[in-house]
């Protein structure tokens, strides 16, 4: 992300329509590091269908919003916001390389802030990868501070798939399969030994899990039996996870992300 200056181009911010979804996905692919992109839902084959659902949803029926930045009627950037009662999360903000440094990012970010004020939301959150140093500095200048570090680990499931009956119960498997087929990513609620686990599936390659799953080898065996080809993307707050679990031969630290937070005054719009 280049240094922002006063706006040099006229930027129109409006909601994305269905004909512009392909351009949004191109912006995502062009702006996310090539080693990180395959670890995200954005590379899922049905992610365009997911964006289409967001766009077609009535504003009262969704908490997900997608706005584009247009210069001379051309989409040059976008911002994706997720809203709940007390906070507004900046899921994505991306600008095409030929328009960076021209104030497009500033216009999108200002829209983010004004959107929050419109709904009386004073807590703003975002996630940024550690390697994206320019973006981190830009957010800090906007008043954001790091509050949390998250470590992503990539692991080949070291356990043999379990033979015989499953020892897990998937509470919503039919619904999850429908979502997986349409969007290319999904979540499953898995019950094992009276513990409830949320297991994500990203495209056809990954399970996305929290570190507590590593405490249950039999659960990992069942997951491998369910879909043997899937590797694990383990999300943890522990930077020493490899040492603590003894998975040095299997676990690869992929990336670190930062959660950042800012508080704004919502009295004035």
URPE-V600717 format. One record per residue. PHI is phi in radians with two decimals (* if undefined). D_FIRST is the distance of its C-alpha to the first C-alpha in Angstrom with 2 decimals. Layout:
[[PHI & D_FIRST] [PHI & D_FIRST]]
//
This chain:
[[* & 0.00] [-1.36 & 3.79] [-1.10 & 6.69] [-1.39 & 8.44] [-2.25 & 11.98] [-1.04 & 15.09] [-1.02 & 15.13] [-1.74 & 16.20] [-2.22 & 16.96] [-1.38 & 19.20] [-2.00 & 17.53] [-1.82 & 19.92] [-1.86 & 19.23] [-2.62 & 21.86] [-1.17 & 22.76] [-1.25 & 22.04] [-1.89 & 25.29] [-1.11 & 26.67] [-1.37 & 26.20] [-1.85 & 22.39] [-1.07 & 22.08] [-1.02 & 21.71] [-1.20 & 18.66] [-1.09 & 17.07] [-1.12 & 17.91] [-1.10 & 16.50] [-1.09 & 13.04] [-1.04 & 13.48] [-1.12 & 14.72] [-1.30 & 12.13] [-1.83 & 9.14] [-1.69 & 11.29] [-0.92 & 12.49] [-1.09 & 15.85] [-1.38 & 17.82] [-1.63 & 16.73] [-0.90 & 17.07] [-1.19 & 20.90] [-1.61 & 21.26] [-1.99 & 20.13] [-1.23 & 22.14] [-1.16 & 19.69] [-1.58 & 21.37] [-1.13 & 24.77] [-1.10 & 26.89] [-1.87 & 27.67] [-1.09 & 24.33] [-1.09 & 24.70] [-1.14 & 28.03] [-1.10 & 26.53] [-1.08 & 24.11] [-1.08 & 27.20] [-1.14 & 29.09] [-1.08 & 26.54] [-1.16 & 26.67] [-1.42 & 30.46] [-1.30 & 31.12] [-1.08 & 32.63] [-1.02 & 30.48] [-1.48 & 33.30] [-1.96 & 33.30] [-2.41 & 29.71] [-2.04 & 27.25] [-2.09 & 24.29] [-2.34 & 22.53] [-2.31 & 20.18] [-2.09 & 18.89] [-1.91 & 17.29] [-1.85 & 15.70] [-2.12 & 17.86] [-2.12 & 18.01] [0.92 & 21.50] [1.19 & 22.26] [-1.87 & 19.54] [-1.23 & 17.24] [-2.15 & 13.60] [-3.10 & 12.13] [-2.71 & 13.90] [-2.37 & 14.48] [-2.04 & 17.18] [-2.05 & 19.30] [-2.19 & 22.28] [-2.00 & 24.97] [-2.34 & 28.07] [-1.05 & 30.58] [-2.02 & 28.98] [-2.60 & 25.24] [-2.19 & 22.28] [-1.79 & 19.75] [-1.51 & 16.23] [-1.24 & 16.43] [-2.63 & 13.31] [-2.53 & 10.64] [-2.42 & 8.87] [-2.27 & 8.24] [-1.05 & 9.65] [-1.03 & 8.19] [-1.36 & 10.84] [-2.05 & 10.03] [-1.26 & 6.47] [1.49 & 7.55] [-1.92 & 10.82] [1.59 & 11.10] [-1.18 & 10.97] [-1.07 & 8.81] [-1.09 & 11.27] [-1.11 & 14.11] [-1.16 & 13.47] [-1.16 & 13.22] [-1.07 & 16.31] [-1.14 & 18.03] [-0.99 & 17.55] [-1.16 & 19.25] [-1.15 & 21.92] [-1.07 & 22.67] [-1.08 & 23.35] [-1.14 & 25.58] [-1.01 & 27.40] [-1.72 & 28.55] [1.19 & 29.19] [-1.78 & 26.73] [-1.74 & 25.72] [-1.76 & 24.07] [-1.92 & 20.41] [-2.30 & 19.01] [-2.77 & 15.98] [-2.11 & 15.29] [-2.46 & 12.35] [-1.32 & 12.91] [-0.96 & 13.80] [-1.25 & 12.06] [-1.54 & 8.51] [-1.11 & 8.95] [-1.08 & 5.83] [-1.14 & 6.05] [-1.04 & 9.70] [-1.14 & 9.94] [-1.10 & 8.42] [-1.15 & 11.03] [-1.09 & 13.56] [-1.16 & 13.46] [-1.45 & 14.17] [1.76 & 17.16] [-1.52 & 16.48] [-2.23 & 18.31] [-1.22 & 18.62] [-2.10 & 21.98] [-2.82 & 22.22] [-1.97 & 21.25] [-2.16 & 21.98] [-1.94 & 22.81] [-1.80 & 22.97] [-2.10 & 25.81] [-1.92 & 26.93] [-2.42 & 30.70] [-1.41 & 33.42] [-0.98 & 36.05] [-1.40 & 38.75] [-1.70 & 41.60] [-1.26 & 44.07] [-1.16 & 44.19] [-1.39 & 46.98] [-1.50 & 50.09] [1.49 & 52.18] [-1.28 & 51.29] [-1.26 & 47.96] [-1.78 & 47.91] [-2.07 & 45.04] [-2.13 & 45.08] [-1.69 & 42.17] [-1.26 & 42.65] [-2.40 & 40.79] [-1.07 & 40.72] [-1.04 & 41.81] [-1.15 & 39.18] [-1.10 & 36.50] [-1.13 & 37.64] [-1.11 & 37.43] [-1.14 & 33.84] [-1.06 & 32.92] [-1.16 & 34.53] [-1.42 & 32.78] [-1.84 & 29.22] [1.47 & 29.09] [-2.65 & 28.40] [-2.94 & 30.66] [-2.22 & 32.12] [-2.16 & 35.66] [-1.67 & 37.72] [-1.92 & 39.80] [-1.84 & 42.88] [-2.50 & 44.19] [0.88 & 46.93] [1.15 & 46.48] [-1.92 & 42.78] [-1.81 & 40.17] [-2.14 & 36.98] [-1.73 & 34.01] [-1.96 & 33.09] [-1.57 & 30.09] [-2.18 & 30.13] [-1.99 & 27.04] [0.68 & 27.93] [-1.85 & 30.89] [-2.05 & 29.85] [-2.23 & 29.07] [-1.69 & 30.66] [-1.88 & 28.28] [-2.38 & 30.35] [-1.49 & 30.46] [-1.10 & 31.93] [-1.11 & 35.32] [-1.09 & 36.05] [-1.18 & 36.52] [-1.37 & 39.58] [-2.23 & 41.38] [-0.95 & 42.08] [-1.16 & 44.35] [-1.14 & 41.60] [-1.12 & 39.42] [-1.12 & 42.45] [-1.15 & 42.85] [-1.12 & 39.22] [-1.19 & 39.66] [-1.13 & 42.89] [-1.09 & 41.30] [-2.54 & 38.62] [-1.05 & 39.10] [-1.35 & 36.14] [-1.37 & 33.51] [-1.62 & 31.77] [-1.89 & 30.57] [-1.89 & 27.11] [-1.71 & 28.06] [-1.84 & 25.99] [-2.51 & 27.16] [-1.68 & 26.76] [-1.81 & 28.69] [-1.32 & 26.93] [-1.89 & 30.39] [-1.03 & 31.13] [-1.05 & 32.09] [-1.21 & 34.60] [-1.20 & 36.00] [-1.75 & 36.73] [1.19 & 37.80] [-1.77 & 35.75] [-0.96 & 34.50] [-1.38 & 35.82] [-2.09 & 33.99] [-1.56 & 30.91] [-2.12 & 27.56] [-1.28 & 24.72] [-1.59 & 21.82] [-2.87 & 18.91] [-2.12 & 18.48] [-2.13 & 16.82] [-1.97 & 16.89] [-1.60 & 18.37] [-2.12 & 17.37] [-2.47 & 19.60] [-2.53 & 20.12] [-2.00 & 23.29] [-2.07 & 23.56] [-1.50 & 26.73] [-1.69 & 27.88] [-1.27 & 30.86] [-2.18 & 29.25] [-1.84 & 27.47]]
//
